[in-house]
């Protein structure tokens, strides 16, 4: 009940911010929508990044002369690798998906995947780092479909969960050929939830009537402002059950070794317990995985950065500030780390 209260407060605060900034955003959005969505693809060679981090530690405490000698040795090794074996070694492309309720990161993911599937060679692999507690069915369904494009292309896909991949986040992870997770990462939550606030009694108190017209028996099953019927609630519940069955079928197809009925209760587990249930394949952080693969493969972080208008940047910063404020309120009301 407390959780529902905080979610309702979060909803009200977000509405307030949207209304407050509407006047500014309308003028800016009209200019931003007139051009096609654009952005840039950034590719970072992680082997060099990791090697330089190692060098910094190795040089700690060395004299200036010894540090210079160590740096020259490293540069020669890098140049030799570039001329010889680097081109022949297997490539691993690293993606990062930070999910929110609407899975807005899917817009960047689709561009990253499109770039990889067009330029990938036989033997290439992909690691996707997933950080998400889940959210909208349509958004996370599309994100999972984007990852499926990689496996359909014949690329081996590994999903890494360092903190949380629950609900829609796990829907994405299940696509991978292999799932690794840090021991205390949270995974699972194979279920569907929906909450619809109803303000009918509040409006009736002030003699406010709401007229809602529909065509189609199930066009609107539950209403925010109107009267909700038992038939409408039943249909809404059936819709949730249908989505849940589709979720279970998806996971069962991707992970046939797992007893889906046992874990598709909406519950979630730490990775250490999830390993026993077959939800993941190995206890390992993404950092450990990358360090090991650095020895036999060339690692490339792939990131698409969309070009944003001034209005979009304003909206993003407003949402970030609001999210931070709501998180502070939640911490005051509930010290638990469970979601």
Residue, then its C-alpha position, 0 to 999 in steps of 0.5 A: x500500500x505504501x508502494x502504491x502511494x509513492x507511485x501515485x505521488x510520483x505520477x502527480x509530480x511528473x504531471x506537474x512538471x509536464x504542465x509547468x514546462x508545456x509552454x516552453x516545450x511546445x515552441x521548441x518541439x515544433x522546431x525539433x520535429x521539423x527535422x529527421x532524428x539524427x545522431x552519431x555512432x561512437x566506437x571505443x576500443x576497450x582493449x586500449x582503455x583497459x591496458x592503460x588503466x593497468x599501466x597506470x597502476x603498474x607505474x605507481x611508485x616508479x621513478x620518472x625514468x622508469x615510468x617513461x620506459x614502461x610507457x614506451x614499452x606499452x606503446x611498442x606492444x600496441x603498435x605491434x598488435x595493430x600490425x599483426x594479430x589484432x586484425x585476426x582476433x575475434x571482435x566483441x561489440x559491447x552495448x549498454x542498455x539503461x532502461x526506464x519505464x518507457x524503455x526510451x533507450x530502445x531508440x539508441x539500441x536499434x541504431x547500434x544493432x543496425x550498425x553491428x548487423x551490417x558490419x559484423x563478420x563471422x565469429x563476431x560476438x556481442x555483449x549487452x549490459x542490461x540495467x533495468x527493472x522493467x516497464x512498458x510492454x511495447x517498449x521492452x518488447x521492441x528492445x527484445x526484438x532488437x536483440x533478436x536481430x543479433x542472434x538471427x544474424x548468427x552473432x553469439x549474444x551474452x547478456x550481463x546483469x550487474x544490478x537488475x534485469x527484472x520484468x522487461x529487463x529480463x525479457x531482453x536478457x532471455x534473448x541472449x545465448x548466455x546470461x551472466x550476473x553479479x551475485x547480488x543482482x536482481x533478476x526475474x519478475x516474469x509477470x505483468x502489472x498495471x495500475x489505473x487511478x480513478x478520480x470519479x468520486x473526487x470529481x463527483x464531489x465537485x459536481x464534475x461530469x465526464x462523458x466518455x464515448x467508445x465504439x467497440x465493446x472493449x475499447x476502454x475497459x477501465x477508466x481514469x475518470x468514469x465508472x468502472x464496471x465488473x465486466x471492464x475489470x474482468x476484461x482488463x485482467x484477461x488482457x494482463x493474463x494474455x500478456x503474461x502468457x506471451x511473456x512466459x512463452x517467450x522465456x520458455x522458447x529462449x531458455x528451454x532448460x528452465x521450468x518456466x511455470x516455477x519462476x513465472x510468478x512475478x517474483x524476483x531473485x538474487x542471481x545466486x539463487x537464480x542460478x539454481x533455478x536456471x534464470x541465469x547461466x553464470x555468476x560473473x560481473x561484466x567487468x570480469x567477463x570483459x577482462x578475460x575476453x580482452x586476452x583473446x579478443x578485440x573489444x569495442x564499445x558501441x554507443x549511439x548518441x541521438x541529436x537532441x533539440x533544446x526542448x528535448x534537453x530541457x525535458x530530459x533534465x527536468x525528468x532527471x531532477x524529478x526522478x532524483x526528488x522522488x527517489x529522495x522521498x522514497x528513501x525517507x519513506x522506505x529504507x529498503x532496497x527492494x522494488 
